[in-house]
Amino acid sequence: MVRGPYEFYSDTFALEIDHGSFLARYGEVQGYTYVKAGDSVTAGQRIARVGHLVGIDVPSDMLHLELYANTLSGALTQPAGNSLLRSPDNVPFYRRKDLQNPTDRLNTWQSRLPQAY
């Protein structure tokens, strides 16, 4: 199930997709998306195009990915002081507490990709 698109950061948008065992926020995408709130998605389906960050020191194009354990509910971005998650330099992330490190999932998914020619 999809939530969004909604305004995210620096003139970009975000989509949230409930994948069952985890929730993903795909941020910094364009405002026009291929899916909308309430849609179901399937593996490999195009959902959006990467956005272009504007109004910052280094404008760039990228996909911002956040994965959540889907064990909590409520907004993914939390008000200052409500998140216990911190970066290595002790800066708060202000994200819901079930935010996960996506590295293991990304490595597993990469191993399942077809070989490039």
TAHU-V690686 format. One line per field, one symbol per residue. ss: DSSP state (H for helix, E for strand, C for the rest). phi: phi as a letter, one per 20 degrees, with the letter a starting at -180 (. if undefined). psi: psi as a letter, one per 40 degrees, with the letter a starting at -180 (. if undefined). A space follows every 10 residues. Layout:
ss->???
phi->???
psi->???
//
This chain:
ss->CEEEEEECCC CCEEEEEECC CCEEEEEEEE EEECCCCCCC CCCCCCCEEE EECCCCCCCC EECEEEEECC CCCCCCECCC CCCCCECCCC CECCECCCEE CCHHHHHHHH HCCCCCC
phi->.dcofcgcbl mdcccdceen ebdddddmdf fececbgnfe ccgnffdadf ecfcmcfcgb dadedcdcfm dccoffedfg nedefcfgem efeldgfegd fegfffffff feffffe
psi->iihaiihchf fiiiihhhec eihhhhifii dhieiiheii iihehhdiih ihhieidgii hihhhhhief eiiaidhiih eehehiidef hidfiieehi hedddddddd eeiihi.
//
